[in-house]
């Protein structure tokens, strides 16, 4: 008896594979944040606060938030970002 793989089998396998990849990516990003929870990458800050790159740059230039530049990427202090809304 031959084993036959149908299009539906491949479609189901693809959906399972995509879900597994999504879980790995989500767990990987949460693990990375747990390593340095007090510093957030600029892309994460812009997404969380729904702001443009220019607005974030303004906050950096005016000294309202502390930042670090590591290998061309900016990381922002989480506490400083939270304090922006307390003022």
Buried (B, 14 or more C-beta within 10 A) or exposed (E): EEEEEEEEEEEEEEEEEEEEEEEEEEEEEEEEBEEEEEBBBBEBBBEEBEEEEEEBEEBBEEEEBBBEEEEEEBBBBBEBBEEEEEE
